[in-house]
Amino acid sequence: MLGMSVVILATLTAFSTQEHKRKLQGDRLSEPVFSDFVYKGEDAVYKENPLKPGQFYSPILQGCYPDPSITRKGNDYYLVNSSFSVFPGVPIFHSLDLVNWTQLGHVLDRESQLKVQTAGISAGIYAPDIVYNRHNDTFYMITTQIASGIGNMVVKTKDPKAGNWSDPVKLDFDGIDPALFFDDDGKAYVVHNDAPDKGKQRYEGHRVIKLWAYDTEKDQVIQGSDRILVDGGVHPAENPIWIEGPHIYKKDGRYYLMCAEGGTGSDHSEVIFSSDHVAGPYSPAPKNPILSQRHLDKNRPNPVEWAGHADLVEGPHGSWYGVFLGVRPNEVKRVNTGRETFILPVDWSGEWPIFEGGMEALKPSVRMPAGVNNRSHAPGYFPNGNFTFTDPLTTAVLDHRWVALRGAREKFLQATDKGIVFRSYAVDISEQKPISALFYRQQHKNFESSVSLDYVPASASDLAGITCLQSEKYHYVLGVTKLDNEDHIVLAKNENGSTRILAKEKINLNAKVQLKVQAAGDAYQFAYAVGKGPFRKIGNTVSGDILSTDVAGGFTGALIGLYSTTANRIR
């Protein structure tokens, strides 16, 4: 468990007899109790490429940690990611050296900040930007919340380590991907993606980058100050698509505008412009893109694809680094682990920043800043490469890697010395509502995950078990329920909103059930065991295709979930 975890399960909503009477089945509770969770990732790329002295692995954040943004105050680095409809939202990480990271928690950890209760899994929070303003010693996180009519918004704190981010201030402009820039004179600006002016959109994917002056006293853009910095992209005549994810930097008196271009898929890239003035005009670098993998052989070994949506930070001793998203397809080019956070050194000794190796096939490791020791597998640090994560689910502290969908974990969980007790919602996993499920991100192509479940369903409407989930419309469920008034274990597949049972077996629930899923690339195999008995496979090996973004759509990676419901639709 991460040492920085601060979510106290002991203070979760009590299951009083007035609020929720526990139903008994013999001498056992019908509320599901999960314990002894294990996740073990074993990807060949890390076995074949062990780290040498002075190296660390990239991605630094494996699994669905997309759209990274990074900022610095003194020797402290802070990084945030998109979270869509995950609750709490916007995971935030801290490092002193850009190599070893701890998760501080989440920026949006209250329902007053995050209103995604009815949002699809790929709605919610898009492309957060974190930035430190030295003029008022304040950290800002600005983002777009695609839910509840909020749109673009900003929250603030004096100390990310302490949390306590403010409630959102809704910002009065359209578009997505906002980022703040604070100039040397204290003036502030917002830059973002937007649609062209009415009647001027020339093709699908035609977007512009806009700049506004920003009032830090009122936390609002100054109306009438907006202007277009980039129309279309680097080469407008070629109809470039989805110029987005902008950031402005100032170096040696000159302004640099860096953006993603090509869409967050196989044509993704990072491009850069510069100007003598913050409001432009901006001219593109003579060599763009400065980061991409789209032009490389798709059959190269250990490919990283979709690289882009980057952010730059000055590192130790005047060095520069860039964080960006990418995906690691499996052997059939599926992207079940989703968009992950990668890092590269950046050479900015000349006029333009250059991602070192950013236009070549990305390697699994990069060089560390001078004088840094790799402690990513030490207690308290976020691991990468191959690793095992274990959680007895019996302690008073819930690891930050556990997340829910659309609603707070505190409302359906209670910690006990026997495991986490779930208060099952009358909501099926396929509904766009808060569900009683706790999720851990899939972080490897090859993994094995298991958990113990103590549970006796009362009816066919009751189910508890595990899920491998891409979205409300695409997922697998392995659960314990009743069929024809008898206890069964059931494996079901939901594809594009249609559910069917793949396998079912009668089961004797006289002891805890062990549930397991094992993946080898695209092949997923589910299994179960009763008590201390051996694991039995249930059903055939199934394809992970429905857990991949390119099949299911959207922007998230696959999640491994502990799930319960009293509104089960698997019949």
Order of alpha helices (4+ residues) and beta strands (2+ residues): beta-beta-beta-beta-alpha-beta-beta-beta-beta-beta-beta-beta-beta-beta-beta-beta-beta-beta-beta-beta-beta-beta-beta-beta-beta-beta-beta-beta-beta-beta-beta-beta-beta-beta-beta-beta-beta-beta-beta-beta-beta-beta-beta-beta-beta-alpha-beta
